[in-house]
């Protein structure tokens, strides 16, 4: 597998504003594929894709905020981007919203003795 060659083509695609290319470059940085792993470098690619209407970019941006990968952990921002991704048809984002809401509801319940 020639990850450097793949990354070259993903970057060309991303430079043209292609959402798949943007997300693919983000994935390369996230996973350390063809480049050193660097969550922070993935964020601008996910953000651009998300701002262009890509549910996948919005999902991974949300995931990054939820887990503090490349950005400061921020559950409100995570929920915002999961909501956008979900409204664009991403079922994983919808599940993430349910999971976060359930966790928040569980924290609000009084402790039983």
HUSUL-V842954 format. One record per backbone hydrogen bond with DSSP energy under -1.0 kcal/mol. CO is the residue of the C=O (numbers start at 1). NH is the residue of the N-H. If there is no record, write none. Layout:
BEGIN
<<CO:NH> <CO:NH>>
END
This chain:
BEGIN
<<2:6> <3:7> <4:8> <5:9> <6:10> <7:11> <8:12> <9:13> <10:14> <11:15> <13:18> <14:17> <18:22> <19:23> <20:24> <21:25> <22:26> <23:27> <24:28> <25:29> <26:30> <27:31> <28:32> <28:33> <29:38> <39:43> <42:46> <43:47> <44:48> <45:49> <46:50> <47:51> <48:52> <49:54> <50:53> <54:58> <55:59> <56:60> <57:61> <58:62> <59:63> <60:64> <61:65> <62:66> <63:67> <64:68> <64:69> <65:74> <74:78> <75:79> <76:80> <77:81> <78:82> <79:83> <80:84> <81:85> <82:86> <83:87> <85:90> <86:89> <90:94> <91:95> <92:96> <93:97> <94:98> <95:99> <96:100> <97:101> <98:102> <99:103> <100:104> <101:105> <102:106> <103:107> <104:108>>
END
